[in-house]
Amino acid sequence: MAQQKKSQRHRSGLKAHRQSVKHNLRNRAIKKAIRLAAKAGVDAAQSKDPKHTESLSKAYSLIDKAAKTGAIHWKSAARKKARLAHRMAKELVGAAAPAPKAAAAK
């Protein structure tokens, strides 16, 4: 980014760039926190930790906050929550979970 304002550059463009850099850093930090919380939840479920529900709750909270602030899309948040719940349930139950049904060929 130019420190000295040049005559060809628009002030609004410079400000938009500064904002985009800030938003990018913030959104990356939020997404990283979601990934770490989800991994901690799955690890807790794998080790049969009784506090796995707390880690799931924390991950859900981070995902909801990210969707509320616009860091991720609300449908993406719903998909992440569903996949995390499915993965944790699979780890808790183990191999007893039924396999997904194959699509019938027509």
PyMOL commands that set and color helices and strands:
alter all, ss='L'
color gray80, all
select helices_A, chain A and resi 11-46+52-69+74-96
alter helices_A, ss='H'
color red, helices_A
deselect
rebuild
show_as cartoon
